[in-house]
Amino acid sequence: MAKKGRAVNRRKSSSGGGRRPLVALLVVAVLIGLALMLLERCKKPVPPVSPPPKPAVTAPKHLPLPERPAPVQQKISTSQAPAPKPHPAALPKAQGPGRLAIIIDDMGTSLQELKTLQSIGQPLTYSVIPSLAHAKDVAEGAHAAGAQVMVHMPMEPEGYPKQKMESVGVLLSMGDEEVAGRVRGYFRTVPHAVGANNHMGSRFTQDAGKMRVVLQVLKEKGVFFVDSKTSPASVGYREAKAMGMKCAARQVFLDNVQDEAAIGKQLAQAAAIARKKGAAIAICHPHPATMRALKLYMPELARSGITFVHASELAS
């Protein structure tokens, strides 16, 4: 009986010992499987780790350039400027007599302008704006040199007050006494004036009543009137004639285009009118290009038969 018990115990023992290797094998298999899975993961490419984004550096914006101010027109002497070459088409080869008066408007800014224009050596008529800084000096200087002086009367333009005008100018909204008083004041600022023409005035010169107020003052002073014709509807010349005054009207503006050749063509047009009608009046301004063109072309026109005269000689 004892032998049988030991035999049974031996069988039990051998049976448990057989399960342990199986468990071990399973554990090993599981470990191998886990190892294989880890190996597979290691084989997959690991996406590169992006570096932390650098703080964005904002590039400085290009600031727009400021608007350039309009160039200030230099008042230069024609004697200092290089002499322009005559434009071949500027002056036609016309010949023949005719009288031409050239009025230089807007005088009174500087004495240098007067000196430059006097160096041309031809008769010119200087129309001085009363409110300009050197109005009196320019009038005195021109008179002393034997030139003729006029008052360039500031008058209300179309588009006023958006269109600027000198503070001493006359307006349609003013009473007749104020208008007359202002016109009389112009002659105190511009001595030796023998005539007057309108500065601007495209609106004022269309009003017959207000123009008669201005012209009455001119008549009392014994001076002539030149209608600058800043408006085709101006009644200035007509009213002056009706009042029995010495008067005239402008035919040509010379320097709407600031170019020597263009001004030369306008001078040729004025000369052609003078030859055809016997006389003409042209108006220009003391711009550098204008002064150079006058110095260049006036002697040519004089040689072709044009006689330059003061404005008073053409007022009738």
C-alpha positions as CSV (number, residue, x, y, z in Angstrom):
1,M,0.0,0.0,0.0
2,A,2.8,2.3,0.8
3,K,4.4,1.8,-2.6
4,K,1.1,2.5,-4.3
5,G,0.9,5.9,-2.6
6,R,4.3,6.9,-3.5
7,A,3.5,6.0,-7.1
8,V,0.5,8.1,-7.1
9,N,2.4,11.0,-5.6
10,R,5.1,10.6,-8.2
11,R,2.5,10.8,-11.0
12,K,1.0,13.9,-9.5
13,S,4.4,15.5,-9.2
14,S,5.4,14.7,-12.8
15,S,2.1,16.1,-14.1
16,G,2.7,19.6,-12.3
17,G,6.2,19.6,-13.5
18,G,5.0,19.2,-17.1
19,R,2.8,22.3,-16.9
20,R,5.6,24.6,-15.7
21,P,7.6,24.3,-18.9
22,L,4.5,25.1,-20.9
23,V,3.9,28.3,-18.9
24,A,7.5,29.3,-19.3
25,L,7.2,28.7,-23.0
26,L,4.1,30.9,-23.2
27,V,5.8,33.6,-21.2
28,V,8.8,33.4,-23.5
29,A,6.5,33.5,-26.6
30,V,4.7,36.6,-25.2
31,L,8.0,38.3,-24.5
32,I,9.3,37.5,-28.0
33,G,6.0,38.8,-29.4
34,L,6.4,42.0,-27.4
35,A,10.0,42.3,-28.6
36,L,9.0,41.8,-32.2
37,M,6.3,44.5,-31.8
38,L,8.9,46.9,-30.4
39,L,11.2,46.1,-33.3
40,E,8.5,46.8,-35.8
41,R,7.8,50.2,-34.1
42,C,11.5,51.0,-34.2
43,K,11.6,50.2,-37.9
44,K,8.9,52.9,-38.7
45,P,10.4,56.3,-39.6
46,V,10.0,58.7,-36.7
47,P,8.8,62.0,-38.0
48,P,11.3,64.7,-37.3
49,V,10.5,66.9,-34.4
50,S,9.9,70.4,-35.7
51,P,12.0,73.0,-34.0
52,P,10.0,75.5,-32.0
53,P,8.9,78.3,-34.3
54,K,11.2,81.3,-34.1
55,P,9.5,84.5,-33.2
56,A,8.5,86.2,-36.4
57,V,10.5,89.3,-37.2
58,T,8.3,91.9,-38.8
59,A,10.2,93.6,-41.7
60,P,9.9,97.3,-41.6
61,K,7.4,98.6,-44.0
62,H,8.6,101.0,-46.7
63,L,6.9,104.2,-45.7
64,P,5.5,106.2,-48.7
65,L,7.6,109.2,-49.7
66,P,6.1,112.4,-48.6
67,E,4.6,114.5,-51.3
68,R,7.2,116.8,-52.7
69,P,6.3,120.4,-52.5
70,A,6.0,122.2,-55.8
71,P,9.3,123.7,-56.8
72,V,9.6,127.4,-56.0
73,Q,10.2,129.2,-59.2
74,Q,13.5,130.9,-59.0
75,K,13.6,134.5,-60.2
76,I,16.9,134.4,-62.1
77,S,18.5,137.0,-64.3
78,T,18.6,136.3,-68.0
79,S,22.2,137.5,-68.0
80,Q,23.1,134.7,-65.6
81,A,21.1,132.0,-67.4
82,P,22.6,130.2,-70.5
83,A,21.4,131.9,-73.6
84,P,18.7,129.8,-75.2
85,K,19.0,128.8,-78.9
86,P,16.4,130.2,-81.2
87,H,13.7,127.7,-82.1
88,P,13.7,127.4,-85.9
89,A,9.9,127.6,-86.1
90,A,9.5,130.2,-83.4
91,L,9.7,133.4,-85.5
92,P,8.6,133.2,-89.1
93,K,10.6,135.2,-91.6
94,A,8.0,137.9,-91.7
95,Q,8.9,141.5,-92.5
96,G,6.9,144.7,-92.2
97,P,6.0,147.5,-89.9
98,G,3.7,147.4,-86.9
99,R,3.6,148.7,-83.3
100,L,3.6,146.3,-80.4
101,A,3.3,147.1,-76.7
102,I,4.3,144.4,-74.2
103,I,2.9,144.8,-70.7
104,I,4.7,142.9,-67.9
105,D,2.0,142.0,-65.3
106,D,2.5,141.0,-61.7
107,M,5.5,143.2,-61.1
108,G,6.5,144.2,-57.6
109,T,8.1,141.0,-56.3
110,S,11.7,142.0,-56.7
111,L,13.9,144.7,-58.1
112,Q,16.0,142.0,-59.8
113,E,13.2,141.2,-62.2
114,L,13.1,144.9,-63.2
115,K,16.8,145.0,-63.8
116,T,16.7,141.9,-65.9
117,L,13.9,143.2,-68.1
118,Q,15.5,146.6,-68.4
119,S,18.6,144.8,-69.8
120,I,16.6,143.8,-72.9
121,G,16.9,147.4,-74.1
122,Q,13.4,147.7,-75.6
123,P,10.4,149.7,-74.3
124,L,8.3,147.7,-71.9
125,T,5.3,148.7,-69.7
126,Y,5.4,147.4,-66.1
127,S,2.1,146.7,-64.4
128,V,2.6,146.5,-60.6
129,I,0.3,144.7,-58.1
130,P,-0.1,147.2,-55.2
131,S,0.1,144.7,-52.4
132,L,3.5,143.1,-53.4
133,A,6.5,143.6,-51.1
134,H,8.5,145.8,-53.6
135,A,5.6,147.5,-55.4
136,K,6.7,151.0,-54.6
137,D,10.4,150.4,-55.3
138,V,9.7,148.7,-58.6
139,A,7.4,151.6,-59.7
140,E,10.0,154.2,-58.7
141,G,12.8,152.3,-60.4
142,A,10.9,151.8,-63.6
143,H,9.9,155.4,-63.8
144,A,13.5,156.6,-63.1
145,A,14.7,154.5,-66.0
146,G,12.1,156.1,-68.3
147,A,9.8,153.1,-68.5
148,Q,6.0,153.3,-68.1
149,V,4.2,152.2,-65.0
150,M,0.7,150.9,-64.6
151,V,-1.5,149.7,-61.7
152,H,-2.3,146.0,-61.9
153,M,-5.7,146.1,-60.1
154,P,-6.7,142.9,-58.2
155,M,-10.3,142.0,-59.1
156,E,-12.6,139.1,-58.1
157,P,-12.1,136.0,-60.3
158,E,-14.5,133.2,-61.1
159,G,-14.5,130.7,-58.3
160,Y,-13.7,133.1,-55.5
161,P,-13.1,132.5,-52.6
162,K,-11.8,129.1,-53.5
163,Q,-9.8,130.9,-56.2
164,K,-7.4,133.0,-54.1
165,M,-7.0,136.7,-54.6
166,E,-4.9,139.5,-53.0
167,S,-6.6,140.9,-49.8
168,V,-6.6,144.4,-51.3
169,G,-8.7,143.3,-54.3
170,V,-12.2,144.5,-55.2
171,L,-15.2,142.3,-54.9
172,L,-18.7,142.4,-56.4
173,S,-20.1,142.1,-52.8
174,M,-18.5,145.5,-51.8
175,G,-20.4,148.8,-51.9
176,D,-19.4,151.3,-54.5
177,E,-17.7,153.6,-52.0
178,E,-15.5,150.8,-50.8
179,V,-14.6,149.7,-54.3
180,A,-13.7,153.3,-55.3
181,G,-11.7,153.8,-52.1
182,R,-9.6,150.7,-52.7
183,V,-8.9,151.7,-56.3
184,R,-7.7,155.2,-55.1
185,G,-5.5,153.4,-52.6
186,Y,-3.7,151.5,-55.4
187,F,-2.2,154.7,-56.8
188,R,-0.8,155.6,-53.4
189,T,1.2,152.4,-53.4
190,V,2.2,152.5,-57.0
191,P,3.6,156.0,-57.8
192,H,4.0,157.4,-61.3
193,A,1.3,155.1,-62.7
194,V,-0.2,156.4,-66.0
195,G,-2.6,153.5,-66.6
196,A,-4.2,150.5,-65.1
197,N,-5.3,147.0,-66.1
198,N,-7.1,144.2,-64.3
199,H,-5.3,141.5,-62.4
200,M,-7.5,138.4,-62.5
201,G,-11.1,139.8,-62.5
202,S,-12.8,137.2,-64.7
203,R,-16.0,137.7,-62.7
204,F,-15.7,141.4,-61.7
205,T,-15.1,142.6,-65.3
206,Q,-18.4,141.1,-66.4
207,D,-20.4,143.5,-64.2
208,A,-20.9,146.8,-66.0
209,G,-22.0,148.7,-62.9
210,K,-19.0,147.7,-60.8
211,M,-16.7,148.4,-63.7
212,R,-18.1,151.9,-64.1
213,V,-17.2,152.6,-60.4
214,V,-13.6,151.5,-61.1
215,L,-13.3,153.3,-64.4
216,Q,-14.7,156.6,-62.9
217,V,-11.7,156.6,-60.5
218,L,-9.3,156.1,-63.4
219,K,-11.0,158.8,-65.4
220,E,-10.7,161.3,-62.5
221,K,-7.0,160.5,-62.2
222,G,-6.5,161.0,-66.0
223,V,-5.1,157.5,-66.6
224,F,-5.9,155.0,-69.4
225,F,-7.4,151.5,-69.0
226,V,-6.3,148.3,-70.6
227,D,-8.8,145.4,-70.5
228,S,-6.7,142.3,-69.8
229,K,-9.6,140.2,-71.2
230,T,-9.3,137.5,-68.6
231,S,-12.8,136.7,-69.5
232,P,-14.3,136.8,-73.0
233,A,-17.4,138.3,-71.4
234,S,-15.5,141.3,-70.0
235,V,-17.3,144.6,-70.5
236,G,-14.3,146.7,-69.3
237,Y,-13.2,148.0,-72.7
238,R,-16.8,148.7,-73.8
239,E,-17.6,150.6,-70.7
240,A,-14.4,152.6,-70.8
241,K,-15.1,153.6,-74.4
242,A,-18.7,154.6,-73.5
243,M,-17.2,156.9,-70.8
244,G,-14.9,158.6,-73.3
245,M,-11.7,157.2,-71.7
246,K,-8.5,156.4,-73.3
247,C,-8.5,152.6,-73.4
248,A,-7.3,149.5,-75.2
249,A,-7.6,145.7,-75.0
250,R,-5.1,142.9,-74.9
251,Q,-4.8,140.7,-78.0
252,V,-2.2,138.0,-77.0
253,F,-1.1,136.3,-73.8
254,L,2.6,135.4,-74.3
255,D,3.5,132.9,-71.6
256,N,0.6,130.6,-70.7
257,V,3.2,127.9,-71.6
258,Q,6.6,128.3,-69.8
259,D,8.9,127.5,-72.8
260,E,11.1,129.9,-74.7
261,A,10.0,128.5,-78.1
262,A,6.3,128.6,-77.3
263,I,6.7,132.2,-76.1
264,G,8.5,133.0,-79.3
265,K,5.5,131.7,-81.3
266,Q,3.2,133.9,-79.3
267,L,5.4,136.9,-79.9
268,A,5.3,136.1,-83.6
269,Q,1.5,135.9,-83.4
270,A,1.4,139.3,-81.7
271,A,3.7,140.7,-84.3
272,A,1.5,139.4,-87.1
273,I,-1.6,141.2,-85.6
274,A,0.5,144.4,-85.3
275,R,1.5,144.2,-88.9
276,K,-2.1,143.5,-90.0
277,K,-3.9,146.0,-87.8
278,G,-1.1,148.5,-87.3
279,A,-0.8,147.8,-83.5
280,A,-1.3,145.1,-80.9
281,I,-0.9,144.7,-77.1
282,A,0.6,141.5,-75.6
283,I,0.7,140.6,-71.9
284,C,3.2,138.4,-70.1
285,H,4.7,137.9,-66.6
286,P,8.2,138.1,-65.2
287,H,8.9,134.3,-65.3
288,P,12.5,133.3,-66.0
289,A,11.5,131.6,-69.3
290,T,9.6,134.7,-70.4
291,M,12.5,137.0,-69.6
292,R,14.8,134.8,-71.6
293,A,12.5,134.6,-74.5
294,L,11.9,138.4,-74.6
295,K,15.7,139.0,-74.5
296,L,16.1,136.5,-77.4
297,Y,13.2,137.4,-79.7
298,M,12.5,141.1,-79.2
299,P,15.7,142.2,-81.0
300,E,14.8,139.8,-83.9
301,L,11.3,141.3,-84.2
302,A,12.7,144.8,-84.1
303,R,15.0,144.0,-87.0
304,S,12.0,142.6,-88.9
305,G,10.2,146.0,-88.7
306,I,8.3,145.8,-85.4
307,T,8.4,148.9,-83.3
308,F,8.0,148.3,-79.6
309,V,6.1,151.1,-77.8
310,H,4.6,151.8,-74.4
311,A,1.0,150.8,-73.7
312,S,-0.1,154.4,-73.5
313,E,0.7,155.0,-77.2
314,L,-1.9,152.4,-78.2
315,A,-4.7,153.6,-75.9
316,S,-7.2,155.7,-77.7
